Amino acid sequence: MAKGNRRQKKKRIGAYPYVSVVFSSTLALLVLGILGILLIYSQKLSSLIKQQVQVQVYLNKNISEPQRMRLLKSLEQYDFVALNKENEPKINYISKDEAASRFIKETGEDFVSFLGDNPLHDTFVVNINARHQTEEEMTNIQTVISSLPGVFEVEYVPNLVQSINRNLSRISIVLIGFALILTTVVIILINNTIKLALFSQRFLIRSMQLVGATRSFIRKPFIFRSLLHGLAAGVLASALLFALSEYATKKVPDLILLKDVNSMLVLSTFLIVLGMLLASLSTWSSVHKYLKLSLDELY
């Protein structure tokens, strides 16, 4: 009697072999999640690189302290100036004496003693907002700053800005392309895994039809269990993803600069929702297929 109950329990509607489904779905979502982390890291790296794009504003030799402060206030008003974590304009002041000291320290050549004077200029180093780092806007920024009172010259490296934008665009296109391909593969893999798992339930579905069960009644337990399996796969994939991220950070400490907890949480939520969605849709499709087949076709 006990054995009969166990057999009956194993064959209850919606109870198909789920371990392989969860395992396969977890691996598929994990691979997709790894690519997601690469996208997050690439965007973070892009942001960090763009934060380093600067314009050097050389001041007139005879500029007074009040004039310098007015110039600083003027620069701080422009929206093309990047902001720091405290939401303050990222503008650094380097005096000509400090600039000379840095040059002597780096090169070992005391040009001030040789020339008898310091030919360098006081400088404002202005970090440019990433939104304004196109070639055209950088040229406009240079023109605008050059027109300000007290400015001797404005310089930046145009080739650097162009190279950064070009390379980051290429990397983004490649990663997005891989993401689309991999998403398609994941969808096919999860769909086929669930179809194979439900293949063993096709006669049970037919039996339920023969005793008068409606299609919606038959589908419900399958879809409910598929949602649970998708949830489990998404949670497991997210947990493994966080573990891999922490392990990678320990091995390469500099990766801490690229970590974005909020983006990781969004990615985890996406994997969980995607797992549940794909599992439920694939289950609905498979059950619907078996509901339409004739007895001969089931064989």
C-alpha positions as CSV (number, residue, x, y, z in Angstrom):
1,M,0.0,0.0,0.0
2,A,2.8,2.4,0.9
3,K,4.6,1.5,-2.3
4,G,1.5,2.3,-4.3
5,N,1.1,5.7,-2.6
6,R,4.7,6.5,-3.4
7,R,4.2,5.6,-7.1
8,Q,1.0,7.7,-7.1
9,K,2.8,10.6,-5.6
10,K,5.5,10.5,-8.2
11,K,3.0,10.5,-11.0
12,R,0.8,13.3,-9.8
13,I,0.1,16.0,-12.3
14,G,2.8,18.6,-12.7
15,A,5.4,16.5,-10.9
16,Y,8.0,15.9,-13.7
17,P,11.7,15.4,-13.1
18,Y,12.7,18.9,-12.0
19,V,16.3,18.5,-10.8
20,S,17.7,18.5,-14.4
21,V,15.4,21.4,-15.3
22,V,16.6,23.5,-12.4
23,F,20.3,22.5,-12.9
24,S,20.2,23.3,-16.7
25,S,18.3,26.5,-16.2
26,T,20.7,27.6,-13.4
27,L,23.8,27.0,-15.7
28,A,22.1,28.9,-18.6
29,L,21.2,31.9,-16.4
30,L,24.6,31.9,-14.8
31,V,26.4,32.2,-18.2
32,L,24.0,35.0,-19.1
33,G,24.7,36.6,-15.8
34,I,28.5,36.5,-16.3
35,L,28.0,38.3,-19.5
36,G,25.8,40.8,-17.7
37,I,28.6,41.4,-15.2
38,L,31.0,42.0,-18.1
39,L,28.5,44.6,-19.4
40,I,28.3,46.3,-16.0
41,Y,32.1,46.3,-15.6
42,S,32.5,47.7,-19.1
43,Q,30.0,50.5,-18.4
44,K,31.7,51.3,-15.1
45,L,35.1,51.2,-16.7
46,S,33.8,53.5,-19.5
47,S,32.5,55.9,-16.8
48,L,35.9,55.9,-15.0
49,I,37.8,56.5,-18.1
50,K,35.6,59.4,-19.2
51,Q,35.9,60.9,-15.7
52,Q,39.6,61.4,-16.5
53,V,39.0,63.5,-19.6
54,Q,40.3,66.9,-18.6
55,V,40.9,70.4,-20.0
56,Q,43.9,72.4,-18.9
57,V,43.1,76.1,-18.5
58,Y,46.3,78.1,-18.3
59,L,46.0,81.5,-16.6
60,N,47.6,84.8,-17.5
61,K,50.9,85.5,-15.8
62,N,49.7,88.7,-14.2
63,I,46.4,87.5,-13.0
64,S,45.5,88.6,-9.4
65,E,43.9,86.5,-6.7
66,P,40.5,88.1,-7.0
67,Q,40.5,87.6,-10.8
68,R,41.5,84.0,-10.3
69,M,38.6,83.4,-7.9
70,R,36.2,85.0,-10.3
71,L,37.4,82.8,-13.1
72,L,37.0,79.8,-10.8
73,K,33.4,80.8,-10.0
74,S,32.7,81.3,-13.7
75,L,34.0,77.8,-14.6
76,E,31.9,76.2,-11.8
77,Q,28.7,77.5,-13.4
78,Y,29.0,75.5,-16.6
79,D,27.2,72.2,-16.9
80,F,30.0,70.6,-18.9
81,V,32.1,70.5,-15.7
82,A,31.9,67.1,-14.1
83,L,30.8,66.7,-10.5
84,N,32.5,64.7,-7.7
85,K,30.8,62.5,-5.1
86,E,29.9,65.5,-3.1
87,N,28.2,67.0,-6.1
88,E,30.8,69.7,-6.4
89,P,32.6,70.8,-9.7
90,K,35.8,68.8,-10.3
91,I,38.2,71.6,-10.8
92,N,41.8,71.4,-9.5
93,Y,44.1,74.4,-9.2
94,I,47.8,73.8,-9.8
95,S,50.1,76.8,-9.2
96,K,53.1,77.3,-11.5
97,D,55.5,76.6,-8.6
98,E,53.7,73.3,-7.9
99,A,53.8,72.4,-11.6
100,A,57.5,73.2,-11.7
101,S,58.2,71.0,-8.6
102,R,56.3,68.1,-10.2
103,F,58.3,68.5,-13.5
104,I,61.6,68.6,-11.7
105,K,60.7,65.6,-9.6
106,E,59.6,63.5,-12.6
107,T,62.5,64.5,-14.9
108,G,65.3,65.4,-12.5
109,E,66.0,68.6,-14.5
110,D,65.9,71.9,-12.7
111,F,64.8,74.1,-15.5
112,V,64.0,77.0,-13.1
113,S,67.6,77.4,-12.0
114,F,68.8,77.1,-15.6
115,L,66.4,79.7,-16.9
116,G,66.4,81.9,-13.8
117,D,62.6,82.1,-13.9
118,N,59.6,79.8,-13.9
119,P,57.9,80.1,-17.4
120,L,55.0,77.9,-16.4
121,H,51.4,79.2,-15.8
122,D,49.0,78.7,-13.0
123,T,46.5,76.2,-14.2
124,F,42.9,75.0,-13.6
125,V,42.4,71.4,-14.5
126,V,38.8,70.9,-15.4
127,N,37.2,67.5,-15.6
128,I,34.6,67.3,-18.4
129,N,31.2,65.7,-18.0
130,A,30.8,62.5,-20.0
131,R,27.8,63.8,-21.8
132,H,29.8,66.6,-23.3
133,Q,32.8,64.5,-24.6
134,T,32.0,64.5,-28.3
135,E,34.5,66.1,-30.6
136,E,32.2,69.0,-31.5
137,E,31.4,69.8,-27.9
138,M,35.0,69.6,-26.7
139,T,35.9,72.2,-29.4
140,N,33.0,74.4,-28.2
141,I,34.1,74.1,-24.6
142,Q,37.7,75.1,-25.6
143,T,36.3,78.2,-27.3
144,V,34.0,79.1,-24.4
145,I,36.7,78.9,-21.8
146,S,39.3,80.7,-23.9
147,S,37.0,83.7,-24.0
148,L,36.9,84.1,-20.3
149,P,38.9,87.0,-18.7
150,G,42.3,85.9,-17.3
151,V,42.6,82.8,-19.5
152,F,45.9,82.5,-21.4
153,E,45.3,79.2,-23.2
154,V,43.1,76.2,-23.1
155,E,44.4,72.7,-24.1
156,Y,43.1,69.1,-24.2
157,V,44.1,66.0,-26.1
158,P,41.6,65.7,-29.0
159,N,42.9,62.4,-30.3
160,L,42.5,60.9,-26.8
161,V,38.8,61.8,-26.6
162,Q,38.1,60.5,-30.1
163,S,40.0,57.2,-29.3
164,I,38.1,56.7,-26.0
165,N,34.7,57.2,-27.7
166,R,35.6,55.0,-30.6
167,N,37.0,52.1,-28.6
168,L,34.2,52.2,-26.0
169,S,31.6,52.2,-28.8
170,R,33.2,49.1,-30.3
171,I,33.4,47.2,-27.0
172,S,29.7,48.0,-26.3
173,I,28.6,46.8,-29.7
174,V,30.5,43.6,-29.3
175,L,29.2,42.9,-25.8
176,I,25.6,43.7,-26.8
177,G,25.9,41.4,-29.8
178,F,27.1,38.6,-27.5
179,A,24.3,39.3,-25.1
180,L,21.7,39.0,-27.8
181,I,23.2,35.7,-29.1
182,L,23.6,34.3,-25.6
183,T,20.0,35.3,-24.6
184,T,18.7,33.4,-27.6
185,V,20.8,30.3,-26.7
186,V,19.5,30.5,-23.1
187,I,15.9,30.7,-24.3
188,I,16.3,27.7,-26.6
189,L,18.2,25.7,-23.9
190,I,15.6,26.2,-21.2
191,N,12.8,25.6,-23.6
192,N,14.2,22.3,-24.8
193,T,15.1,21.2,-21.3
194,I,11.5,21.7,-20.1
195,K,10.0,20.1,-23.2
196,L,12.2,16.9,-22.6
197,A,11.1,16.9,-18.9
198,L,7.4,17.2,-19.8
199,F,7.7,14.5,-22.4
200,S,7.3,11.9,-19.6
201,Q,4.0,13.6,-18.6
202,R,2.2,13.4,-21.9
203,F,0.2,10.3,-21.0
204,L,-0.8,11.7,-17.7
205,I,-2.0,14.8,-19.4
206,R,-4.1,12.6,-21.8
207,S,-5.5,10.7,-18.8
208,M,-6.7,13.9,-17.2
209,Q,-8.4,14.9,-20.4
210,L,-10.2,11.6,-20.6
211,V,-11.7,11.9,-17.2
212,G,-13.1,15.3,-18.1
213,A,-10.4,17.8,-16.7
214,T,-10.4,21.2,-18.4
215,R,-7.3,22.5,-20.1
216,S,-6.8,25.3,-17.6
217,F,-7.1,22.8,-14.7
218,I,-4.4,20.6,-16.3
219,R,-2.1,23.5,-17.0
220,K,-2.2,25.2,-13.6
221,P,-0.1,22.7,-11.6
222,F,2.5,22.5,-14.4
223,I,2.8,26.3,-14.7
224,F,2.9,26.7,-10.9
225,R,5.7,24.3,-10.5
226,S,7.6,25.8,-13.5
227,L,7.4,29.2,-11.8
228,L,9.0,27.7,-8.6
229,H,11.7,26.0,-10.7
230,G,12.4,29.2,-12.6
231,L,12.6,31.0,-9.3
232,A,15.0,28.5,-7.8
233,A,17.2,28.6,-10.9
234,G,17.3,32.4,-10.9
235,V,18.1,32.5,-7.2
236,L,20.9,29.9,-7.5
237,A,22.3,31.6,-10.6
238,S,22.3,35.0,-8.7
239,A,24.0,33.5,-5.7
240,L,26.7,31.8,-7.8
241,L,27.2,35.1,-9.6
242,F,27.7,37.0,-6.4
243,A,30.2,34.3,-5.2
244,L,32.1,34.5,-8.5
245,S,32.2,38.3,-8.3
246,E,33.6,38.2,-4.7
247,Y,36.2,35.6,-5.7
248,A,37.3,37.6,-8.7
249,T,37.6,40.7,-6.5
250,K,39.8,38.9,-4.0
251,K,42.0,37.7,-6.8
252,V,42.1,41.0,-8.6
253,P,41.6,43.8,-5.9
254,D,41.4,46.6,-8.6
255,L,38.0,45.1,-9.7
256,I,36.5,46.7,-6.6
257,L,36.6,50.0,-8.6
258,L,34.2,48.4,-11.1
259,K,31.8,46.9,-8.7
260,D,28.3,48.4,-8.7
261,V,26.0,46.8,-6.1
262,N,22.8,48.4,-7.4
263,S,23.5,47.1,-10.9
264,M,24.3,43.7,-9.6
265,L,20.9,43.6,-7.7
266,V,19.1,44.7,-10.9
267,L,20.9,41.9,-12.8
268,S,19.9,39.3,-10.2
269,T,16.3,40.5,-10.3
270,F,16.5,40.2,-14.1
271,L,17.8,36.6,-14.0
272,I,15.1,35.6,-11.5
273,V,12.3,37.1,-13.5
274,L,13.7,35.7,-16.8
275,G,14.0,32.2,-15.3
276,M,10.4,32.3,-14.1
277,L,9.2,33.8,-17.3
278,L,11.0,31.3,-19.6
279,A,10.1,28.3,-17.5
280,S,6.4,29.2,-17.4
281,L,6.1,30.1,-21.1
282,S,8.0,26.9,-22.1
283,T,5.8,24.8,-19.9
284,W,2.6,26.4,-21.2
285,S,3.7,25.8,-24.8
286,S,4.6,22.2,-24.1
287,V,1.5,21.3,-22.2
288,H,-0.6,23.1,-24.8
289,K,1.1,21.0,-27.5
290,Y,0.3,17.7,-25.7
291,L,-3.3,18.7,-25.1
292,K,-3.8,19.0,-28.8
293,L,-2.2,15.7,-29.8
294,S,-4.2,12.6,-30.5
295,L,-3.4,9.4,-28.7
296,D,-1.6,8.0,-31.8
297,E,0.5,11.1,-32.0
298,L,1.5,10.8,-28.3
299,Y,3.3,7.6,-29.2
